[in-house]
Amino acid sequence: MIDDIKSIPVLPRLILQAATVGAIVYGAPAELRMVPDLTLSIERALQLIGGL
């Protein structure tokens, strides 16, 4: 990828990764749940953290 050709600093790489994971997690349908006992916002926040 681009990082293999030219090194990207840590902070921009983390921001890009968070944006990508966030788009996938928050773009998923509400019916797609891993832990139905949690509220959707808490579950999605934990998925975002786990994706980083």
Residue frames as a rotation matrix with the C-alpha (Angstrom) as fourth column:
MET 1
0.572 0.820 0.000 0.00
0.820 -0.572 0.000 0.00
0.000 0.000 -1.000 0.00
ILE 2
0.681 -0.277 0.678 0.98
0.030 -0.914 -0.404 3.65
0.732 0.296 -0.614 0.22
ASP 3
0.834 -0.353 0.425 2.62
-0.513 -0.212 0.831 3.13
-0.203 -0.911 -0.358 3.61
ASP 4
0.618 -0.630 0.470 5.00
0.542 0.775 0.325 0.62
-0.569 0.054 0.820 2.01
ILE 5
0.400 -0.449 0.799 6.22
0.765 -0.316 -0.561 3.18
0.505 0.836 0.217 -0.52
LYS 6
-0.403 -0.456 0.794 6.45
-0.074 -0.848 -0.524 6.18
0.912 -0.270 0.308 1.80
SER 7
-0.610 0.106 -0.785 6.18
0.747 0.409 -0.525 5.98
0.265 -0.906 -0.329 5.57
ILE 8
0.123 0.731 0.671 3.17
0.076 -0.681 0.728 7.74
0.990 -0.038 -0.139 7.09
PRO 9
-0.750 -0.390 0.534 3.50
-0.451 -0.289 -0.844 9.23
0.484 -0.874 0.041 10.60
VAL 10
-0.896 0.314 -0.313 1.66
0.433 0.771 -0.467 7.45
0.095 -0.554 -0.827 13.40
LEU 11
-0.592 0.701 -0.398 -1.06
0.031 -0.473 -0.880 10.04
-0.805 -0.533 0.259 14.14
PRO 12
-0.287 0.528 -0.799 -2.35
-0.929 -0.356 0.099 10.44
-0.232 0.771 0.593 10.57
ARG 13
-0.732 -0.006 -0.681 -2.29
-0.294 0.905 0.308 6.65
0.614 0.426 -0.664 10.14
LEU 14
-0.866 0.422 -0.268 -4.35
0.451 0.429 -0.782 6.22
-0.215 -0.798 -0.562 13.34
ILE 15
-0.436 0.720 -0.540 -6.83
-0.415 -0.693 -0.589 8.89
-0.798 -0.032 0.601 12.21
LEU 16
-0.393 0.255 -0.883 -7.27
-0.891 0.132 0.435 7.23
0.227 0.958 0.176 8.81
GLN 17
-0.850 0.066 -0.522 -7.72
0.113 0.992 -0.058 3.83
0.514 -0.109 -0.851 10.43
ALA 18
-0.753 0.605 -0.259 -10.29
0.268 -0.077 -0.960 5.23
-0.601 -0.792 -0.105 12.88
ALA 19
-0.336 0.640 -0.691 -12.21
-0.778 -0.603 -0.179 6.86
-0.531 0.477 0.700 10.03
THR 20
-0.539 0.082 -0.838 -12.22
-0.638 0.610 0.470 3.62
0.550 0.788 -0.277 8.04
VAL 21
-0.879 0.216 -0.425 -13.30
0.406 0.806 -0.430 1.45
0.250 -0.551 -0.797 10.96
GLY 22
-0.671 0.648 -0.361 -15.92
-0.038 -0.516 -0.856 4.04
-0.741 -0.560 0.370 11.94
ALA 23
-0.398 0.518 -0.757 -17.39
-0.914 -0.298 0.276 4.07
-0.083 0.802 0.592 8.46
ILE 24
-0.624 0.134 -0.770 -17.71
-0.200 0.925 0.323 0.30
0.756 0.356 -0.550 8.49
VAL 25
-0.865 0.262 -0.428 -19.09
0.501 0.421 -0.756 0.05
-0.018 -0.868 -0.495 12.04
TYR 26
-0.546 0.678 -0.492 -21.58
-0.088 -0.631 -0.771 2.90
-0.833 -0.377 0.404 11.79
GLY 27
-0.481 0.354 -0.802 -22.58
-0.877 -0.190 0.442 1.96
0.004 0.916 0.401 8.26
ALA 28
-0.953 0.132 -0.272 -23.65
0.120 0.991 0.062 -1.51
0.278 0.026 -0.960 9.36
PRO 29
-0.123 0.984 0.128 -27.40
-0.149 -0.145 0.978 -2.09
0.981 0.101 0.165 9.73
ALA 30
-0.247 0.097 0.964 -28.87
-0.932 -0.298 -0.208 -1.79
0.267 -0.950 0.164 13.23
GLU 31
0.796 0.605 0.013 -30.12
-0.592 0.775 0.221 -5.37
0.124 -0.184 0.975 13.01
LEU 32
0.410 -0.755 -0.512 -26.52
0.200 0.622 -0.757 -6.61
0.890 0.208 0.406 12.84
ARG 33
0.563 -0.114 0.819 -25.81
-0.763 -0.453 0.461 -6.87
0.318 -0.884 -0.342 16.57
MET 34
-0.297 -0.718 -0.629 -23.11
-0.188 0.690 -0.698 -8.77
0.936 -0.089 -0.340 18.45
VAL 35
-0.868 0.057 -0.494 -24.38
0.491 0.246 -0.835 -8.13
0.074 -0.968 -0.242 22.00
PRO 36
-0.251 0.858 0.448 -28.13
0.413 -0.324 0.851 -7.38
0.876 0.398 -0.273 21.88
ASP 37
0.361 0.403 -0.841 -28.22
0.924 -0.028 0.382 -6.61
0.130 -0.915 -0.382 25.63
LEU 38
-0.522 -0.593 -0.613 -26.09
0.624 -0.755 0.200 -3.46
-0.582 -0.278 0.764 25.16
THR 39
0.554 0.623 -0.552 -27.45
0.050 -0.687 -0.725 -0.25
-0.831 0.374 -0.412 23.71
LEU 40
0.792 -0.191 0.581 -26.54
0.611 0.225 -0.759 0.24
0.014 0.955 0.295 20.07
SER 41
0.787 -0.503 0.357 -24.35
-0.353 -0.842 -0.407 3.29
0.505 0.194 -0.841 20.74
ILE 42
0.422 -0.653 0.629 -22.27
-0.750 0.138 0.647 1.51
-0.510 -0.744 -0.431 23.40
GLU 43
0.559 -0.175 0.810 -21.92
0.328 0.945 -0.022 -1.58
-0.761 0.278 0.586 21.23
ARG 44
0.847 -0.222 0.484 -20.79
0.437 -0.228 -0.870 0.48
0.303 0.948 -0.096 18.24
ALA 45
0.681 -0.631 0.371 -18.32
-0.694 -0.718 0.055 2.46
0.232 -0.295 -0.927 20.37
LEU 46
0.361 -0.545 0.757 -16.78
-0.434 0.620 0.654 -0.77
-0.826 -0.564 -0.012 21.65
GLN 47
0.678 -0.098 0.728 -16.56
0.603 0.641 -0.475 -2.12
-0.420 0.761 0.494 18.11
LEU 48
0.875 -0.369 0.314 -14.79
-0.066 -0.732 -0.678 1.07
0.480 0.573 -0.664 17.03
ILE 49
0.460 -0.725 0.513 -12.27
-0.862 -0.227 0.453 0.77
-0.212 -0.650 -0.730 19.85
GLY 50
0.417 -0.255 0.873 -11.77
-0.016 0.958 0.288 -2.91
-0.909 -0.134 0.395 19.08
GLY 51
0.861 -0.023 0.508 -11.11
0.503 0.192 -0.843 -2.10
-0.078 0.981 0.177 15.45
LEU 52
0.739 -0.645 0.195 -8.24
-0.554 -0.746 -0.368 0.18
0.383 0.164 -0.909 16.32
